[in-house]
Amino acid sequence: MAIIRWEPFRDLMTTQREFDRLFKEAFVPFFGEGELSTRTWAPPVDIYENENDIVLKAELPGVDPKDVEVRVEDNTLYLKGERKFEKEVKQENYHRVERSYGSFARSFSLPSSINAEKVKAEYKDGLLTLTLPKREEAKPKTIKIDVSKN
């Protein structure tokens, strides 16, 4: 059985976003749909650590990798990009737009043990995987204990 960390504020933020969406849908007939393609959004990420690396996986479906910028500066990882609204369909022909579009920017503090020169980025099936290797001196070392016989 996997242990899952309970984060009460995540549920609160999800609930708030849903209420915001419901209110926007309720008032669209009165105020128009000018915000269809300009909603702000942030791609969800998973970050985990193993013996050699810190790995970040970001969900970016529908985002062209050319529209994504990854930068490491002063122990901070910056992830910027844009999901562009599909122009081949006119806005007035849409019945519902639930996916978010537009620019996004995320930043993550990194430990000083990351080797920024060797960061690797891979994009496959809408998933961006960043592998941030640890410096050699930061990797855990096993020390053998010699047993002396008296």
C-alpha positions as CSV (number, residue, x, y, z in Angstrom):
1,M,0.0,0.0,0.0
2,A,1.4,3.3,-1.0
3,I,1.7,6.2,1.5
4,I,0.1,9.3,0.1
5,R,0.8,12.7,1.7
6,W,-2.4,14.5,2.5
7,E,-2.4,18.1,1.4
8,P,-5.6,19.9,2.6
9,F,-4.8,23.1,0.7
10,R,-4.6,21.3,-2.6
11,D,-8.2,20.2,-2.2
12,L,-9.1,23.8,-1.2
13,M,-7.4,25.2,-4.3
14,T,-9.2,22.7,-6.6
15,T,-12.5,23.6,-5.0
16,Q,-11.8,27.3,-5.5
17,R,-11.0,26.8,-9.2
18,E,-14.2,24.8,-9.7
19,F,-16.3,27.6,-8.1
20,D,-14.5,30.2,-10.2
21,R,-15.3,28.2,-13.3
22,L,-18.9,27.8,-12.3
23,F,-19.4,31.5,-11.7
24,K,-17.7,32.4,-15.0
25,E,-20.0,30.0,-16.9
26,A,-23.1,31.4,-15.1
27,F,-22.3,35.0,-16.1
28,V,-21.0,34.3,-19.7
29,P,-24.4,35.2,-21.2
30,F,-24.3,38.6,-19.6
31,F,-20.7,39.6,-20.0
32,G,-19.5,37.6,-23.1
33,E,-16.8,35.1,-23.5
34,G,-13.8,37.3,-23.8
35,E,-11.6,35.2,-21.5
36,L,-11.9,31.9,-23.4
37,S,-8.3,31.9,-24.6
38,T,-6.6,33.9,-21.9
39,R,-7.2,31.9,-18.7
40,T,-4.1,31.6,-16.6
41,W,-2.9,28.1,-15.8
42,A,0.1,26.3,-14.4
43,P,1.0,22.8,-15.5
44,P,0.9,20.2,-12.7
45,V,4.3,18.7,-11.7
46,D,5.7,15.8,-9.7
47,I,9.1,16.1,-8.2
48,Y,11.0,13.2,-6.6
49,E,14.5,12.4,-5.7
50,N,16.6,9.2,-6.1
51,E,20.2,8.5,-5.2
52,N,21.7,10.4,-8.2
53,D,19.1,12.9,-9.3
54,I,16.2,15.1,-8.6
55,V,13.5,14.5,-11.3
56,L,10.7,16.9,-12.2
57,K,7.8,15.7,-14.5
58,A,5.5,18.4,-15.8
59,E,2.2,17.7,-17.7
60,L,2.2,19.8,-20.9
61,P,-0.3,18.2,-23.3
62,G,-0.9,20.3,-26.3
63,V,2.2,22.5,-25.7
64,D,4.8,22.6,-28.5
65,P,8.2,21.9,-26.9
66,K,9.5,24.9,-28.9
67,D,7.2,27.1,-26.8
68,V,8.8,25.9,-23.5
69,E,11.8,27.5,-21.8
70,V,13.7,25.7,-19.0
71,R,16.4,27.6,-17.1
72,V,18.4,27.0,-13.9
73,E,19.7,30.2,-12.3
74,D,20.8,30.9,-8.7
75,N,19.5,27.5,-7.4
76,T,16.1,28.1,-9.0
77,L,14.5,26.1,-11.8
78,Y,12.4,28.3,-14.1
79,L,9.8,26.7,-16.3
80,K,8.0,29.0,-18.8
81,G,5.9,28.3,-21.8
82,E,2.6,28.8,-23.6
83,R,-0.3,26.6,-24.8
84,K,-1.7,28.3,-27.8
85,F,-5.4,28.5,-28.5
86,E,-6.4,26.6,-31.7
87,K,-7.0,29.2,-34.4
88,E,-8.6,26.9,-37.0
89,V,-11.9,26.9,-35.1
90,K,-13.6,30.2,-34.6
91,Q,-14.3,31.2,-30.9
92,E,-18.0,31.7,-31.6
93,N,-18.2,28.0,-32.8
94,Y,-17.1,26.6,-29.4
95,H,-19.8,25.3,-27.1
96,R,-17.5,24.8,-24.1
97,V,-13.8,25.5,-23.4
98,E,-12.5,23.8,-20.3
99,R,-8.9,23.5,-21.1
100,S,-6.7,26.4,-20.1
101,Y,-4.6,28.3,-22.6
102,G,-2.0,31.0,-22.6
103,S,1.3,31.6,-20.9
104,F,2.5,29.9,-17.8
105,A,5.5,30.3,-15.5
106,R,6.6,28.2,-12.6
107,S,9.7,28.3,-10.4
108,F,11.2,25.8,-8.0
109,S,13.9,26.3,-5.4
110,L,16.7,23.7,-5.8
111,P,19.3,22.5,-3.4
112,S,22.8,23.7,-4.0
113,S,23.8,20.1,-4.6
114,I,22.5,20.1,-8.2
115,N,24.9,20.1,-11.1
116,A,23.2,22.7,-13.3
117,E,25.6,22.1,-16.2
118,K,24.3,18.5,-16.7
119,V,20.5,19.0,-16.5
120,K,18.6,17.0,-19.1
121,A,15.2,17.6,-20.6
122,E,13.0,15.1,-22.4
123,Y,9.6,15.7,-23.9
124,K,7.4,12.7,-24.8
125,D,3.6,12.3,-25.1
126,G,2.9,15.7,-23.5
127,L,5.2,14.9,-20.5
128,L,8.3,17.0,-19.9
129,T,10.9,15.2,-17.7
130,L,13.7,17.2,-16.3
131,T,16.6,15.2,-14.7
132,L,18.7,17.3,-12.4
133,P,21.8,15.3,-11.4
134,K,23.4,15.8,-8.0
135,R,27.1,16.7,-7.7
136,E,29.4,13.8,-6.7
137,E,30.1,15.3,-3.3
138,A,26.3,15.5,-2.6
139,K,25.6,11.8,-3.3
140,P,25.3,9.6,-0.3
141,K,28.3,7.5,0.4
142,T,28.4,4.1,2.2
143,I,31.2,3.7,4.6
144,K,32.4,0.2,5.3
145,I,32.9,-0.6,8.9
146,D,36.0,-2.7,9.6
147,V,35.6,-5.1,12.5
148,S,38.7,-5.7,14.5
149,K,39.2,-8.9,16.4
150,N,40.9,-8.5,19.8
